[in-house]
Amino acid sequence: MHLNLFSFFYFPQIISKWVISMLYRKMGKTGKEVSILGFGCMRFQIEGDDVKNIKENIAIEQIRYAIDNGVNYIDTAYPYHGGMSEPLVAKALKEGYRDKVYLATKLPSWLINSREDMDKYLNEQLEKLETDHIDFYLLHALNQGFWDNLLKHNVFDFVKKALANERIKHIGFSFHDELPLFKEIIDYYDWDFCQIQYNYMDEEYQAGKEGLEYAAAKGMGVIIMEPLRGGSLTAHPPKVIREEFDSAPVKRTPAEWALRFIWDHPEVSLVLSGMNEMIHIEENMKCAGEAYPNSLLKEERELIDNVKKTYLERILVHCTKCKYCMPCPAGVDIPGNFSIYNDSSIYNDLENHRKIYAKFFPQDKKAVNCVECGVCEDKCPQNIEIRKMLKQVTETLG
């Protein structure tokens, strides 16, 4: 890890008081020094409602600004912005910028139907990114189904040959499933790095803190995604949360507290942020110049713990996701419904969670399909009035 000092940055027409510096950490056994803040290319500003219609000039300016001020890890993927993120990144990395960064993209695991598909997509990505190699290549969004499918189609033959001919330099995976599968995947192969969701509210979610430590103990670099939980930790913090943060002697925004929590972990190599507003880029980069591992004071860690407890007090249904209630005879995903319902209250963001429920939650698994048979309530160790609460889910989320 080392510290570099870069030039002043600015808001339009206003010279900033801050000096941008960037901290770096080693990406595990690769030995590569990466900026602790990486630029995620999934959430660029767009024109209208079409995710493919990226505001190119703004996106390119933001990426280059970040690189000019020390960010050296750019992360994209095959499906981002309907397939248009990779070509946009290629444009941003022209004029010498490609040589200043480590470039990461991902194999679309869900599209693989043969061993040949893997080469096809990688070669397509190299062409779209206008480069002869990917520095950090990931098997994207591994869950049990995607993992089994990739193994069936001999993914590690692909990995071996792609590394040998240097189309990729380092191999890793991003993960979206439960801890036992995470450990199984790590133990299966000598990976260079992995990417997991982690923040102070998700210490026991998916890979979680145990997975973070498990991967780091194997010498793997660990990349953190969703440090702000998709914006939930910053968009609409309840008044009581704002007051708790404001009570700290050191004044930081909710975003700064969330990022500092992650960077405090020495096991973390870098944090990805999908930054699309210059003010957010500048704020995150300022924080990335100060966040050494183990630098939070005891009182600051306690403050974050108290904020987490306050958030959890806003839970509406005390479901532990033990899944004893499953399977539901009517096909309802009972814990899944309660999870989104709870999040809408915890993070004070009903409108956004209504959209998530409508767009991403399978219709045949929604609470509205409950037939009130009561089988679930007989099995629930928390004695939740499941039928009653599922009606609340439907009334609240639609």
C-alpha positions in Angstrom: 0.0 0.0 0.0 1.3 3.5 -0.8 0.1 7.0 -1.0 0.3 9.3 -4.1 -0.6 12.9 -4.3 -2.4 14.3 -7.3 -3.5 17.7 -8.4 -6.4 19.8 -7.1 -9.8 18.9 -8.4 -12.7 21.2 -9.0 -16.4 21.6 -9.3 -17.4 23.5 -12.5 -16.2 27.1 -12.0 -15.3 26.5 -8.4 -11.8 25.4 -7.2 -12.2 22.7 -4.5 -10.6 23.1 -1.1 -9.7 19.4 -1.2 -6.6 17.8 -2.5 -7.2 14.5 -4.1 -4.9 11.7 -3.0 -5.5 8.0 -3.5 -4.5 5.0 -1.4 -3.6 1.7 -2.9 -3.6 -1.9 -1.7 -2.3 -5.2 -3.2 -4.8 -7.3 -5.0 -4.0 -10.5 -3.0 -1.5 -12.9 -4.5 -1.4 -11.1 -7.8 0.8 -8.4 -6.2 -0.9 -5.7 -8.3 -1.4 -2.4 -6.5 -5.0 -1.2 -7.1 -6.6 2.0 -6.0 -8.9 1.3 -3.1 -11.7 2.9 -5.1 -12.7 1.3 -8.4 -14.9 2.8 -11.0 -18.0 0.7 -11.6 -19.5 1.2 -15.1 -23.1 -0.1 -14.5 -24.9 3.2 -13.7 -23.9 5.9 -16.1 -26.3 8.8 -16.8 -28.7 8.0 -19.6 -31.0 9.9 -22.0 -34.6 9.1 -21.3 -35.5 5.6 -20.1 -33.3 3.5 -22.5 -30.3 2.1 -20.5 -28.4 1.8 -23.8 -28.6 5.5 -24.4 -25.6 6.5 -22.3 -24.7 10.2 -22.0 -21.3 9.5 -23.5 -19.5 12.8 -23.1 -20.4 12.9 -19.4 -19.5 9.3 -18.8 -16.1 9.6 -20.5 -15.3 12.8 -18.7 -16.1 11.2 -15.3 -14.0 8.1 -16.0 -11.0 10.1 -17.2 -11.3 12.5 -14.3 -11.2 9.5 -11.9 -8.2 8.0 -13.7 -6.4 11.4 -13.7 -6.8 11.5 -10.0 -5.6 8.0 -9.1 -8.3 5.5 -9.8 -6.6 2.6 -11.7 -9.4 -0.1 -11.7 -12.2 0.1 -14.2 -15.0 -2.5 -13.9 -17.6 -3.3 -16.6 -19.5 -6.4 -17.8 -21.1 -7.8 -20.8 -24.8 -6.9 -19.9 -24.3 -3.5 -18.4 -26.3 -0.8 -20.1 -27.8 -3.4 -22.4 -24.4 -4.3 -23.8 -23.3 -0.7 -24.3 -21.1 -0.2 -21.2 -18.1 -2.1 -22.7 -18.0 0.0 -25.9 -18.3 3.2 -23.9 -15.4 2.1 -21.7 -13.3 1.5 -24.8 -13.9 5.1 -25.9 -13.0 6.4 -22.4 -9.8 4.5 -22.4 -8.5 5.9 -25.7 -5.7 8.5 -25.9 -3.4 6.5 -23.6 -5.9 5.9 -20.7 -5.9 2.1 -21.3 -2.3 2.0 -20.2 -3.1 3.7 -16.9 -5.6 1.2 -15.6 -6.4 -2.4 -14.8 -9.5 -3.3 -16.9 -12.1 -5.8 -15.5 -15.0 -7.4 -17.3 -17.0 -10.6 -16.8 -18.1 -13.7 -18.6 -21.9 -13.8 -18.9 -22.4 -17.0 -17.0 -26.2 -17.3 -17.8 -25.5 -17.3 -21.5 -23.1 -20.2 -21.6 -24.5 -23.3 -23.4 -21.2 -24.8 -24.6 -17.5 -24.7 -24.1 -17.2 -22.7 -27.3 -19.5 -20.0 -26.0 -16.9 -19.0 -23.5 -14.3 -18.1 -26.1 -17.0 -16.5 -28.2 -18.0 -14.1 -25.5 -14.5 -13.3 -24.4 -13.4 -12.6 -28.0 -16.4 -10.4 -28.5 -15.6 -8.5 -25.3 -12.0 -8.0 -26.4 -13.3 -6.5 -29.6 -15.8 -4.3 -27.9 -13.3 -3.0 -25.4 -10.7 -2.5 -28.2 -8.0 -4.3 -26.2 -5.9 -7.4 -26.6 -6.3 -8.5 -23.0 -8.5 -8.2 -19.9 -6.5 -7.6 -16.7 -9.1 -9.0 -14.3 -11.7 -11.4 -15.7 -14.6 -12.7 -13.7 -17.1 -15.5 -14.0 -20.2 -13.3 -13.5 -22.8 -13.6 -10.7 -22.1 -17.1 -9.6 -24.9 -19.0 -7.9 -25.5 -22.7 -7.7 -27.2 -23.0 -11.1 -24.6 -20.9 -13.0 -21.7 -22.7 -11.2 -23.0 -26.1 -12.1 -23.6 -25.1 -15.7 -20.1 -23.7 -16.1 -18.5 -26.8 -14.6 -20.6 -29.0 -17.0 -19.1 -27.0 -19.9 -15.5 -27.3 -18.7 -15.0 -23.7 -17.7 -11.5 -24.4 -16.3 -10.3 -25.6 -19.7 -11.4 -22.2 -21.0 -9.7 -20.4 -18.1 -6.4 -22.3 -18.5 -6.2 -21.5 -22.2 -7.3 -17.9 -21.9 -4.6 -17.3 -19.2 -2.0 -19.2 -21.3 -2.6 -17.1 -24.4 -2.8 -13.9 -22.2 -6.3 -12.9 -23.3 -6.9 -12.6 -19.6 -4.2 -11.9 -17.0 -6.0 -12.8 -13.7 -9.1 -14.9 -13.0 -11.8 -14.5 -10.4 -15.6 -14.5 -9.9 -18.4 -12.4 -8.6 -20.9 -14.1 -6.3 -24.6 -14.0 -5.4 -25.5 -17.0 -3.3 -25.0 -18.5 0.2 -21.8 -18.9 2.2 -21.4 -22.7 1.8 -21.4 -22.4 -2.0 -18.9 -19.5 -1.8 -16.5 -21.7 0.2 -17.0 -24.6 -2.2 -16.1 -22.4 -5.2 -13.1 -20.9 -3.5 -11.8 -24.4 -2.6 -12.3 -25.8 -6.1 -9.7 -23.7 -7.9 -6.7 -21.5 -7.2 -8.4 -18.1 -7.9 -6.7 -14.8 -8.0 -9.6 -12.7 -6.6 -13.3 -12.6 -6.0 -16.0 -9.9 -5.8 -18.7 -10.0 -3.1 -21.5 -7.8 -1.8 -20.6 -6.3 1.6 -21.6 -3.3 3.7 -22.3 -2.7 7.4 -25.9 -4.0 6.9 -24.9 -7.1 5.0 -22.2 -8.7 7.3 -24.1 -12.0 7.3 -25.6 -11.8 3.7 -24.4 -14.1 1.0 -20.6 -14.5 1.5 -20.6 -11.9 4.3 -17.8 -11.2 6.7 -16.9 -14.9 7.1 -16.6 -15.2 3.3 -14.5 -12.1 3.1 -12.0 -13.4 5.7 -12.1 -16.9 4.2 -11.1 -15.6 0.7 -8.4 -13.3 2.1 -6.9 -16.1 4.1 -6.4 -18.0 0.8 -4.4 -15.1 -0.6 -7.2 -13.9 -2.8 -7.8 -10.2 -3.6 -11.3 -9.2 -2.5 -13.4 -6.6 -4.3 -16.5 -5.2 -2.6 -19.6 -4.3 -4.6 -22.7 -2.6 -3.3 -20.9 -0.7 -0.5 -23.9 1.6 -0.2 -26.4 -1.2 -0.7 -27.6 0.2 -4.1 -27.9 3.6 -2.5 -30.2 2.5 0.3 -27.7 3.6 2.9 -27.6 7.1 1.5 -30.7 8.0 -0.5 -33.3 8.5 2.2 -31.8 7.9 5.6 -34.4 8.3 8.4 -34.1 11.3 10.6 -32.9 9.2 13.6 -30.1 7.8 11.5 -29.0 11.2 10.4 -29.0 12.4 14.0 -26.9 9.4 15.1 -24.2 10.2 12.4 -24.4 13.9 13.2 -23.6 13.2 16.9 -20.1 12.0 15.9 -17.2 14.5 16.7 -15.9 13.9 13.1 -18.5 14.9 10.6 -19.0 12.5 7.7 -21.8 11.9 5.2 -23.7 8.5 5.3 -21.7 7.5 2.2 -18.4 8.3 3.9 -19.3 6.3 7.0 -20.3 3.3 4.8 -17.2 3.4 2.7 -14.9 3.9 5.8 -16.5 0.9 7.4 -15.5 -1.3 4.4 -12.0 0.1 4.0 -11.3 -0.4 7.7 -11.1 -4.1 6.9 -7.5 -5.0 5.9 -8.9 -8.0 3.9 -10.5 -5.7 1.4 -8.5 -4.9 -1.7 -10.8 -2.3 -3.3 -14.4 -1.0 -3.3 -16.4 -0.6 -6.5 -18.7 2.4 -6.7 -21.1 3.0 -9.6 -20.5 6.8 -9.6 -22.4 8.9 -12.1 -22.4 12.4 -10.5 -19.2 14.4 -10.3 -19.9 15.5 -6.7 -20.2 11.8 -5.7 -16.9 10.9 -7.5 -15.1 13.7 -5.7 -16.6 12.8 -2.3 -15.7 9.1 -2.7 -12.2 10.0 -3.9 -11.5 12.3 -1.0 -12.6 9.5 1.3 -10.3 7.0 -0.6 -7.3 9.2 0.3 -7.9 8.8 4.0 -9.2 5.3 4.6 -6.4 3.2 5.9 -7.2 -0.3 7.2 -7.9 -0.4 11.0 -8.1 3.4 11.1 -11.6 3.7 12.6 -11.6 4.5 16.3 -13.4 2.2 18.7 -16.0 4.9 19.2 -16.6 5.2 15.5 -17.1 1.4 15.1 -19.5 1.6 17.9 -21.4 4.4 16.2 -21.8 2.3 13.0 -23.0 -0.7 15.1 -25.6 1.6 16.7 -26.7 2.9 13.4 -27.1 -0.7 12.2 -29.2 -1.6 15.3 -31.4 1.5 14.7 -32.0 0.4 11.1 -32.9 -3.1 12.2 -35.4 -1.7 14.7 -37.4 -0.6 11.7 -38.1 -4.2 10.6 -41.8 -4.9 10.1 -41.7 -8.8 10.0 -39.1 -10.6 12.2 -38.4 -13.3 9.6 -35.0 -15.0 10.1 -35.1 -16.6 6.6 -34.8 -20.0 8.1 -37.2 -21.2 5.3 -39.0 -23.7 7.5 -42.2 -22.3 5.9 -41.0 -23.4 2.5 -42.0 -24.7 0.1 -45.3 -22.9 0.0 -48.1 -25.1 -1.6 -49.1 -22.0 -3.6 -45.5 -21.2 -4.7 -45.2 -18.0 -2.7 -41.6 -17.0 -1.8 -42.5 -16.1 1.8 -39.0 -15.0 3.0 -38.4 -13.1 -0.3 -41.6 -11.2 0.1 -40.8 -10.3 3.7 -37.3 -9.2 2.8 -38.4 -6.6 0.3 -41.2 -5.5 2.6 -38.7 -5.1 5.5 -36.2 -3.2 3.3 -38.8 -0.7 2.2 -39.2 0.2 5.9 -35.6 -0.1 7.1 -34.3 2.2 4.4 -37.2 4.6 4.3 -37.7 4.1 0.6 -41.1 2.6 -0.2 -41.2 4.0 -3.8 -38.0 2.4 -4.9 -38.9 -1.0 -3.3 -42.3 -0.9 -5.0 -40.4 -0.6 -8.3 -38.1 -3.5 -7.4 -41.0 -5.7 -6.4 -42.9 -4.9 -9.6 -40.0 -5.3 -11.9 -37.8 -8.0 -10.5 -39.8 -10.2 -8.1 -41.4 -13.2 -10.0 -45.2 -12.8 -10.3 -45.9 -16.4 -9.4 -44.0 -16.0 -6.1 -45.6 -12.8 -4.9 -47.7 -12.5 -1.8 -50.9 -12.0 -3.7 -50.8 -15.8 -4.6 -51.3 -16.8 -1.0 -54.3 -19.1 -0.6 -54.3 -18.8 3.2 -53.9 -22.5 3.8 -51.9 -21.8 7.0 -49.4 -24.6 6.4 -46.5 -22.1 6.8 -47.7 -20.8 10.1 -47.6 -24.3 11.6 -43.9 -24.6 10.7 -42.7 -21.0 11.6 -40.5 -21.1 14.7 -40.9 -17.3 15.1 -44.7 -17.7 15.3 -45.2 -15.0 12.6 -48.8 -14.5 11.4 -47.6 -15.2 7.9 -51.0 -15.0 6.2 -51.8 -11.6 7.8 -48.3 -10.2 6.9 -48.5 -11.4 3.3 -51.7 -9.4 2.9 -49.7 -6.4 4.3 -47.0 -7.0 1.7 -49.6 -6.9 -1.1 -51.2 -3.8 0.2 -47.9 -2.0 0.7 -45.9 -3.1 -2.4 -48.8 -3.8 -4.7 
